[in-house]
Amino acid sequence: MNSQKMSSKFFRKTRVAAIGMALAIAPMVVKAQDKISLSLDEAIEYALEHNREMENADLAVKEAEQKIWETTAQGLPQIDAAVDYSNFMGAEMSISFMEGQPPMTRKFEPTSNAQLTVGQLIFSGSYLVGLQSAKLYRDLTELQNKKTALDIKAAVINSYYLALMAQRSKEIVGKNLENLRDIYRKTESMVYAGVLDKYDLDQLSVQMAQVEQALKSAERQEEISYNMLRLQLGVNRNIALELTDSLDGIFEDRSDDSWDGSLAENLDLQLMHSQGKMVEKQVELEKMAYLPTVTAFYSHTEKILKPEFDLSPKNVIGLQANIPIFSSGMRRARVNQAKIRLETQRNSMSLLEEQLAIQEKQLIYNLTNAREQYEIQKRNIEVSKAVYENFNRKYEHGMASSLDLTTANNNYLQAESGYINAMLQLLDAETALMKLYNRL
């Protein structure tokens, strides 16, 4: 079965892409009769393409890529251009060289300059560590993207299961109602024949009303579960969903290797480890504040409107070194703060490892209980069905009352409901353990 799923993966992706394209070109007002048919695998793939949280996670990765380039560009040549114009509003300057001679008067003429400056970072420890930190941030964002995808997969799987469960529950209640109506018709004939008392018929009438109300409630619950699935898929609430997989089919196709996994693959643990690397770089970054920063520059100035007397050169080239000397302990305090944050992060890492180990044991415990409960409910439904069929034969031959038959019918349907619940709990337990191992 797994090989068949792998062989049809291309066709499922093609189908999901076609559905997405159809929705993209659909009108803004979606008709209620529009419908999407999805298997569980198709629902997961569709959600990974259209879920809003997944879209934001993808955008965060793109933003991290741009952050790397922003940091890298700080160490590449920087070119700036400037144009200025100055008008001194007719101001004059008087200079007298010898006493008794009239002063020399000079009027300030308007000036305009065009300047081109090229700067290049030669050395900066903060730049080197910042570039490494930006790459670590990109890796962290990609891990967060995978974590978001994992959460969406788990949410879609659970919502799909719940929708199928709600659908099955409605079918069980509907089947119960059909059985009660059949018993009611048979009892009604016996009452008219004088074999049974009318009170038996009245009791059945009340039970039928209660089951009819339960059926309406099951229908509303089914719609709620489908709306939850629509939210995970990122589709309009007016679009009808058709789930092509059945609960029984999913249960039969599942693998029994939920136990196989390692906490080393857990994404929360990987995220914490990546965050630890980021904090380590913060310590290095604070230490780099003790080192000098060296830059080179070249400037060319072109006089558009030049004064009569101008001694400034057109071309200037130089080096600039900023050397930290004394900060009254400020840099040391920042380094110590970064070291404290690193120690705190390491403690959080150890705590997370312990929590995940406990969670793993709990999930394995839940899975064991779910499997045992499933086997019990499987046997229970077989016995309850045999008892109901036995009472049905006795009722037809007048050897059992309608109350006995109704009780047997209710017990059988309750056993069927318990069996479906046990099946769902087993699937949920396996999903939770596989999510822990990052194997969804």
C-alpha positions in Angstrom: 0.0 0.0 0.0 2.9 2.4 0.8 4.5 1.7 -2.6 1.2 2.5 -4.3 1.0 5.8 -2.4 4.6 6.6 -3.5 3.9 5.7 -7.1 0.8 8.0 -7.2 2.5 10.9 -5.5 3.0 12.8 -8.8 -0.6 12.5 -9.8 -1.8 13.7 -6.4 0.4 16.7 -6.6 -0.8 17.4 -10.1 -4.4 17.2 -8.9 -3.8 19.5 -5.9 -2.1 22.0 -8.3 -5.1 21.8 -10.6 -7.5 22.5 -7.7 -5.4 25.4 -6.5 -5.4 26.9 -10.1 -9.1 26.5 -10.3 -9.6 28.3 -7.1 -7.2 31.1 -8.1 -9.2 31.9 -11.2 -12.6 31.4 -9.6 -14.8 34.5 -9.1 -14.8 36.4 -5.8 -18.3 35.2 -4.9 -18.0 31.4 -4.4 -21.0 29.4 -5.2 -22.2 27.0 -2.5 -22.2 24.0 -4.9 -18.5 24.3 -5.6 -16.8 21.2 -4.2 -13.3 19.9 -3.6 -12.6 16.2 -3.3 -9.5 15.4 -1.3 -7.8 12.3 0.1 -5.8 12.7 3.3 -2.5 13.0 1.4 -4.0 15.5 -1.0 -5.4 17.5 1.9 -2.0 17.7 3.5 -0.3 18.8 0.3 -3.1 21.3 -0.4 -2.8 22.8 3.1 1.0 23.2 2.7 0.4 25.3 -0.4 -2.6 27.4 0.7 -2.5 27.6 4.5 -1.9 31.2 5.6 0.5 30.2 8.4 2.6 28.2 5.9 2.6 31.2 3.5 3.9 33.4 6.3 6.6 30.8 7.2 7.7 30.8 3.5 7.9 34.5 3.5 10.0 34.5 6.7 12.6 32.3 4.9 12.7 34.7 2.0 13.1 37.6 4.4 16.0 35.8 6.1 17.7 35.4 2.7 17.5 39.1 2.2 18.9 39.7 5.7 22.0 37.7 4.7 22.5 39.9 1.6 21.9 43.1 3.7 24.6 42.0 6.2 26.9 41.0 3.4 26.5 44.3 1.6 27.7 46.2 4.6 31.2 44.9 3.9 31.1 45.6 0.1 31.9 49.0 -1.5 29.5 51.8 -0.7 29.1 54.6 -3.3 27.3 57.8 -2.5 26.7 60.9 -4.6 25.8 64.4 -3.4 25.0 67.6 -5.2 24.7 71.0 -3.4 24.0 74.6 -4.3 24.8 77.6 -2.0 23.7 81.2 -2.5 25.0 83.8 -0.1 22.2 86.4 -0.8 24.6 89.1 -2.0 26.9 89.0 1.1 30.2 90.8 0.8 33.6 90.5 2.5 35.9 93.6 3.1 39.7 93.1 3.7 42.1 95.9 4.4 45.8 95.1 4.0 47.3 98.5 5.0 46.1 101.3 7.2 44.8 104.3 5.3 44.1 102.3 2.1 40.5 101.6 1.2 39.4 98.0 2.0 39.1 95.5 -0.7 35.6 94.3 -1.1 34.6 90.9 -2.4 31.2 89.6 -3.1 30.4 86.0 -2.4 29.3 84.3 -5.6 26.9 81.2 -5.7 28.7 77.9 -5.6 27.6 74.4 -6.6 29.4 71.1 -6.1 28.9 67.5 -7.2 30.6 64.9 -5.0 31.2 61.2 -5.4 32.4 59.1 -2.4 33.4 55.5 -2.4 33.8 53.7 1.0 35.2 50.2 1.7 35.3 48.3 5.0 38.8 46.9 5.5 38.4 45.1 8.8 35.6 44.8 11.4 35.2 41.8 13.8 31.5 42.7 14.3 30.9 42.5 10.6 32.4 39.0 10.3 30.4 37.7 13.3 27.3 39.5 12.1 27.5 37.7 8.7 27.8 34.4 10.5 24.8 35.3 12.7 22.7 36.2 9.6 23.4 32.7 8.1 22.5 31.1 11.4 19.3 33.1 11.5 18.5 31.8 8.0 19.0 28.3 9.2 16.8 29.0 12.2 14.1 30.4 10.0 14.2 27.3 7.8 13.8 25.1 10.9 10.8 27.2 12.0 9.4 26.8 8.5 9.7 23.0 8.9 8.1 23.2 12.3 5.2 25.2 10.9 4.8 22.6 8.1 4.8 19.8 10.7 2.2 21.5 12.9 0.0 22.0 9.8 0.3 18.4 8.8 -0.7 17.3 12.3 -3.6 19.7 12.4 -4.9 18.6 9.0 -4.6 15.0 9.9 -6.5 15.5 13.1 -9.1 17.6 11.4 -9.5 15.0 8.7 -9.9 12.3 11.3 -12.5 14.3 13.2 -14.5 15.1 10.1 -14.6 11.4 9.2 -15.5 10.6 12.8 -18.3 13.1 12.8 -19.6 11.7 9.5 -19.5 8.1 10.9 -21.2 9.2 14.1 -24.0 10.7 12.1 -24.3 7.5 10.2 -24.5 5.5 13.4 -27.2 7.8 14.8 -29.1 7.5 11.5 -28.8 3.7 11.6 -30.1 3.8 15.1 -33.1 5.8 14.0 -33.8 3.4 11.2 -33.7 0.5 13.5 -36.0 2.2 16.0 -38.5 3.0 13.2 -38.4 -0.6 12.1 -39.1 -1.7 15.7 -41.8 0.9 16.0 -43.6 -0.4 12.9 -43.4 -4.0 14.1 -44.5 -3.0 17.6 -47.4 -0.9 16.2 -48.7 -4.0 14.3 -48.5 -6.0 17.5 -50.3 -3.3 19.5 -53.1 -3.2 16.9 -53.3 -7.0 17.1 -53.6 -6.8 20.9 -50.3 -8.7 21.5 -48.5 -5.7 23.1 -49.6 -2.8 25.3 -49.8 0.7 23.9 -47.3 1.9 26.4 -44.5 0.1 24.6 -45.4 2.0 21.5 -45.3 5.3 23.5 -41.9 4.6 24.9 -40.6 3.9 21.4 -42.1 7.1 20.2 -40.2 9.1 22.9 -37.0 7.3 22.1 -37.4 8.1 18.4 -37.8 11.8 19.1 -34.6 11.7 21.2 -32.7 10.0 18.5 -34.0 12.4 15.9 -32.7 15.3 18.0 -29.4 13.4 18.4 -29.2 13.1 14.6 -29.6 16.9 14.1 -26.9 17.5 16.7 -24.6 15.0 14.9 -25.2 16.9 11.6 -24.3 20.2 13.2 -21.2 18.6 14.7 -20.2 17.3 11.3 -20.5 20.8 9.8 -18.3 22.2 12.6 -15.6 19.6 12.0 -15.7 20.3 8.2 -15.3 24.0 9.0 -12.2 23.3 11.1 -10.8 21.4 8.1 -11.6 24.2 5.7 -9.7 26.6 8.0 -6.6 24.3 8.0 -6.8 24.0 4.2 -7.2 27.7 3.6 -10.3 27.4 1.5 -13.5 29.4 1.6 -16.1 28.3 4.1 -18.7 28.0 1.3 -16.8 25.4 -0.6 -18.1 21.9 -0.1 -15.5 19.3 0.9 -15.7 15.6 -0.1 -13.3 13.3 1.8 -12.4 10.5 -0.4 -10.6 8.5 2.2 -12.6 6.5 4.8 -11.7 6.0 8.5 -11.5 2.2 7.9 -9.3 2.6 4.9 -6.9 5.0 6.7 -6.8 2.6 9.6 -5.9 -0.4 7.4 -3.3 1.5 5.4 -1.5 2.9 8.4 2.0 1.5 9.3 2.8 0.0 12.7 6.2 1.6 12.9 5.1 4.5 15.2 7.6 3.2 17.8 10.5 3.8 15.4 12.0 7.2 15.9 14.5 9.3 17.7 14.2 12.5 19.8 17.3 13.8 17.9 14.9 14.4 15.0 12.5 16.4 17.1 12.2 19.9 15.6 11.7 21.7 18.9 15.1 20.2 20.0 16.7 21.3 16.7 15.3 24.8 17.0 16.6 25.1 20.6 20.0 23.9 19.4 20.0 26.4 16.6 19.0 29.2 19.0 22.0 28.2 21.2 24.3 28.8 18.3 22.8 32.2 17.8 23.4 33.1 21.5 27.0 31.9 21.2 27.5 34.3 18.3 26.1 37.1 20.4 28.9 36.5 22.9 31.4 36.6 20.1 29.8 39.8 18.7 30.1 41.6 22.1 33.8 40.5 22.3 34.5 42.0 18.8 33.6 45.4 20.2 37.2 45.5 21.7 38.7 45.3 18.2 39.3 48.3 15.9 37.3 49.0 12.8 39.2 50.1 9.6 37.7 51.7 6.6 39.0 53.2 3.4 37.4 56.0 1.3 37.8 57.9 -1.9 36.1 61.2 -2.6 35.9 63.2 -5.9 34.4 66.7 -6.0 33.5 68.5 -9.2 32.9 72.2 -9.0 29.8 73.1 -11.0 29.8 76.8 -9.8 33.2 77.5 -8.4 34.3 80.6 -6.5 37.2 82.8 -7.9 39.4 81.7 -5.1 39.3 77.9 -4.4 42.1 75.8 -2.8 40.1 72.6 -2.1 41.4 69.5 -4.0 39.1 67.5 -6.2 40.3 64.1 -5.2 40.8 62.8 -1.7 41.8 59.2 -0.6 42.3 58.0 3.0 42.0 55.4 5.7 40.1 55.7 9.0 40.5 53.5 12.1 38.2 53.6 15.0 40.0 52.2 18.0 38.0 51.5 21.2 40.2 52.5 24.3 38.1 53.0 27.4 34.3 52.6 28.0 34.2 52.5 31.8 33.4 48.7 31.8 30.4 49.0 29.4 31.8 46.5 26.9 32.8 44.0 29.6 29.2 44.3 31.0 27.8 43.5 27.6 30.0 40.5 27.2 29.0 39.2 30.7 25.3 39.7 29.8 25.7 37.7 26.6 27.5 34.9 28.6 24.6 34.9 31.1 22.1 34.6 28.2 24.1 31.7 26.9 24.1 29.9 30.2 20.3 30.5 30.5 19.9 29.0 27.0 21.9 25.9 27.9 19.7 25.4 31.0 16.6 25.7 28.8 18.1 23.1 26.4 18.6 20.6 29.2 15.1 21.3 30.5 13.7 20.7 27.0 15.5 17.4 26.6 14.1 16.2 29.9 10.6 17.3 29.0 10.8 15.6 25.6 12.0 12.4 27.2 9.0 12.4 29.6 6.6 13.3 26.7 8.0 10.4 24.7 7.3 8.0 27.5 3.8 9.4 27.9 3.0 9.2 24.2 4.2 5.6 24.1 2.1 4.9 27.1 -1.0 6.5 25.4 -0.3 4.5 22.3 -0.1 1.2 24.2 -3.4 2.0 26.0 -5.1 3.0 22.7 -4.1 -0.3 21.1 -5.3 -2.4 24.0 -8.6 -0.4 24.1 -9.0 -0.9 20.4 -8.7 -4.7 20.7 -11.3 -4.7 23.5 -13.8 -2.6 21.5 -13.2 -4.7 18.5 -14.3 -7.8 20.4 -17.1 -5.9 22.1 -18.7 -4.9 18.8 -18.7 -8.5 17.6 -20.4 -9.7 20.7 -23.0 -6.8 20.7 -23.9 -7.4 17.1 -24.4 -11.2 17.8 -26.6 -10.3 20.8 -28.7 -7.9 18.8 -29.3 -10.3 15.9 -30.3 -13.0 18.5 -32.8 -10.7 20.2 -34.1 -9.6 16.7 -34.9 -13.2 15.8 -36.6 -13.8 19.2 -38.6 -10.6 18.8 -39.9 -11.8 15.4 -41.1 -15.0 17.0 -42.6 -13.3 20.0 -40.0 -14.5 22.4 -38.6 -11.1 23.4 -40.2 -7.7 24.1 -39.6 -4.5 22.2 -37.8 -3.1 25.2 -35.4 -6.0 25.1 -34.8 -5.5 21.3 -34.4 -1.7 21.8 -31.9 -2.3 24.6 -29.9 -4.7 22.5 -30.0 -2.3 19.5 -28.7 0.6 21.7 -26.0 -1.6 23.1 -24.9 -2.6 19.7 -24.8 0.9 18.3 -23.0 2.1 21.5 -20.4 -0.6 20.9 -20.0 0.5 17.3 -19.6 4.1 18.5 -17.0 2.9 21.1 -15.2 1.0 18.4 -14.9 4.1 16.2 -13.8 6.2 19.1 -11.1 3.6 20.0 -10.0 3.6 16.3 -9.7 7.4 16.3 -7.8 7.4 19.6 -5.3 4.9 18.2 -4.8 7.0 15.1 -4.4 10.2 17.2 -1.9 8.5 19.5 0.2 7.3 16.5 0.0 10.8 15.0 1.2 12.4 18.2 4.2 10.1 18.5 5.1 10.4 14.8 4.9 14.2 15.2 7.3 14.0 18.2 9.7 12.1 16.0 9.2 14.5 13.0 8.0 11.6 10.9 4.7 12.9 9.5 
